[in-house]
Amino acid sequence: MVTFSFFLDDAILPMGFFSSLSADHLQRYFRIIQEGIAVRHHCDLLKWLQGEVQHYLPHEIMVAVWGDFGAESTYYDIVSALPGVRTAYSEPAALSPLLRELYNRWVELGRMPVATRMSELGMSDLGMSDLDMSELCMGESCMLRTGRGLQCSFGKALQGMHSSLLHGISDKRGQHDCLYVIFSSQEGFNNSTLNAMEVLLPYLDNALRRVAPLPHPCRTPLLSAPAGGEDFGLSERETEIMGWVRKGKTNAEIGSILCISSYTVKNHLHQIFRKLDVYNRMQAVSKIERRASHG
């Protein structure tokens, strides 16, 4: 039988939590931790989060934000398998207020895991039963309103999420905190999910720190529809690939960024060339940029 201890900051999680787990659950936790320790690249991180981690932390989107929240000097990364939901295509001006609001809420609630349900009528807190609902709704309405203001793929995807879970780690040496927020399409999180967030957070934080953040290029519109409403008929994935082609990335580099094979990238490019009626990457980029300039 595998035995091990989990630490978070200066405290050990209650052993009653682990004694209640079956041998299968303990083995799964151990596998998740081993795989998290092996993360070295963005592709590894995405595969890890989309693997057995989903059994305990089901989600479609994870946002990590770190830095000096007091001075509003922060950075973030978006990790998701959803097409187009990427750091490079996000809107910092609209997303930053949302992230600051979430961070402030985490601090106000004692830096504990906070689970909320998102809906058209507002969200109800799952982690703090004695929380004043009027105060909660004020913060949540800001969160929902900010989400609606995002015109990027992340903002659109956020409207399909029903639940969120956030927790963070305070860096006692660097004096900066790191907040992790997961968004899920499922209706809510229970106490076992909150416990799992406590257990896995140090390993999530450790895995992310091994991966260099992707650069945040200028957010110029990719393949925005022209005034007449005509477009090239590219899918979200094809649009995403052409965005990286325009930045000079090779098939292998694009595959690494999107966690797909270079062969799959090549197949997408063949489809793109057919839709654009061109024969190579240079012609495709030229045609798209001409359309963008006319738009």
N, C-alpha and C positions, 0 to 999 in steps of 0.2 A: 504494500500500500504506500502511495506517495504522501509524504508529509512535508509541509513547508509553511512559512509564516509570511504574511503580507504587511507591509509597513506603509503608512501614509503620514508625511510630515514627521511629528514626534510620537505619534500614537500607533498602537497596534489595533487593527480592527477587531471587534468582539469575536472571540473564538467560537461563540455560539453559532455565528453565521456559518462557519466552515463545518462545524460538527453536524449541522443540519443538512449538509450537502451529501449526495450519494458519491460513490467512488467514481462513477462516470462523470459527474460534474467536476469533481476535483481534477480528474485527468484532463478534462476539457480546458479548465482554467490553466493548468500547467502547460498544455500545448499552446494556448493563446499567448502566454507569457514568453515561452521559448521562441515563437514566431515573431513576437514583437521585438525581442532582443536582436533578432537577425535582420531587422529592417535597416536598409542602407540608402534606398532610392525612393523617389516618389511612387514608382510602380509598386515597389514592395509595400509601401505604406497603404496604398489603395487596396491591394490584394489582401493585406492583413485585415483591414477594416471591413472588407466585404466578405471575409471568411467567417470563422467561428465566432468572431467578436459580435457578429450580427445576432447570435443566439442570445446574448446578454444585453447588447446595446443596439437594438434594431433601429436603423436610420438610413436615410438616403443622402444626407448632407452633413458634413462636419465642418465647422469653422473654428480655427485656432487663432486667437488674437493675443499679442504680447507687446510689452513695452511699458512706457510711463503713462499710465492712464490719467494721472493728475495733471501732467503737462500736455495731455492729448497728443502724445508722440507715440503712436502705436503702429504695428504692422499686423497683417493677417494673411492667412492661407485658407483657401477653400478646397476641401477634398470631397469629391463626389464622383460617382459613376454616371450621373445623369449627363446627357449631351449638353455641352455649352456651359455647364455650371462649373466655371473655372475662375481662379484668382485673376488671371489676365483679362477676363472679360467682365469683371465686376465694376461697380461704380463706387469708388472710395468716398466721394462726397456724400452719397446717399447712405452707404452702408456703415460708415463710421459712427453716426449718431445711434444707429441701432445697436452696435456693439458696445458703445459706451453705456447705453441704457441697460443692457444685459449685465454688464460688469457692475454697475452701481447697484442693481438689484441683488446680485450675488453677494456683494459686500454687506448690504443692508440686512440680508437674511442670514448673516453669520458665517459667510464663506462655506456654506454647506451645499450639497447637491440640490438643485432646484428643478423640479419637473412641472411643466405647465401644459395645458391643453389649448390649442389655438382653434378658434371657430369664428363664425360670422358674428356671434353674440358676445364675443370675448373669450377669455380663457380662464379656466379654474385651476387653482394651484393644487398639486398632488403631493407636494413634499411638506407643506406647512399648513396644517389644518386650522390653526388658530390665527392665520394671517388675516388682517383686515381686508375685506374684499374691495372696499372702495379704493383703498390705496393700491391694491393689486391691479384693479382694472385701469387705473390711471396710467401705470407703467405699461400695461399690456396694450392699451389702445395706441400708445405711442409706438410700440413695437410693430403692431399690425399696420398702422398708418405709414410708418417708415418702410415696411416691406412693400406696401403698395406703391410707394414712390420709386422703387427700384425698377427700371425699365429693362435691365439686363436679364439674361437667362436665369440667374440666381433669384432675382425678384419674382419672376414668373413661377419658378419652381417652388418658392416659398409659399405661394398661395395654395399649393396642393398639399402642404404639410399640416398635420393635425396636432402634433405634439412637439415639444422641445424639452431638452434636458441640458442644463449647464452646470459646470463645476470648474474650479480652477486650482492652480498651485501658486502659492506665494514664494517668491525667490528671496530668501532671507539674506543672501550674499549679493546678488545682483540688484536687489531692491526693486525688481520689476515682477509683476504678476503675469501669469499666462492663463487665459480663460479658454475653455473648450465648450462649444455649443453644438449639440447634435439636433437635427430636425428629422422628424419621422412622419410618415403618412399614416401610421397606426393611431388609434384613438387616444391612447394614454399610456403612461408608464406606471408600474407598480413599485412597491418597496424593494423587490428583488432587483429591479433595474437600478434603483438608487444605490443599493449595496454594491452592485457590479461596477457602477461608476466609481465608487470609492476604491474598490479593489484594483481596477484596471487603469485608473488615472495616472499613477506614477509611471506605468509602462507605456502608456500613450504619450505622455510628456517626454519620456526618454527616447521613444522612437522618432518623434517629431524633431527633436533636437539633433538627431543624426542626419536629417535631411535638409539640405540647403534650400532656403525659400526660393521659389521661382521669381524672376524679376517681374515687376509690375510695369509693362510697357504702356505707352500712351493709349488711352481708350478711344481709338478711332472706330467709327462704325464699320463693320464688315458686311458687305453685300446688303446694305440697306436698300429697301425697295424704292425705285425711282418714283417720281411724282405721278406717272401714269398708272402705277400699280403693277407694272410688268416686272417680273424677276426672272432669275435664271432657273428657278425650280430646284435649287440645291437643298438637301436636307440639313438639319442642324449639325450633324456630324461632318458632312461635306463642307459646310460653311466654316466649321471649326478648323478642319484640316487646311483649307485655303488660307485661313488667317495665319497659320504657322508657315505655310509656303511663302506667303507675302513677306514674312520676317526672315526668310532665307534658310529655314530649317530643312534638313534632309529627311528622307523617309524614316530612317532609323531614329533620328532625334524626335520626330513627330510621334512615332510609335512609342518611344520611351515616355514622352510627356503624357500621351493619352492612354498608356497602358494597353496598347494593341500591337500586333506584329507589324513589321515593316511591309510584309506581304499584304496585309489588310489595308494599310495606307495606300499601297500601290493600286489595289483594286478600286479603292475609293477615288483615286486620282483618275483612273480610266473612266469612271462614271462621270466625274466632274468635266473631263475633257469632252466627253460626248455631249453633255448638256450645254457646254459653252461653245461647242463646235470649234474646238481648237485641237492642236496636236501636241503641245508640250506645256511645261510649267510657265515658261516665260510668256507665252501667248495668253495663258489663262490669267496670270497676274495682270498683264497689260489690259485685257478686256474688262476685268473687274474694276481696275482703277479708273479706266475711262468711264465706266458706268457710274462709279462713285462720284467722280468729279462732275458729271452731268447732273447727278442727283443733287 
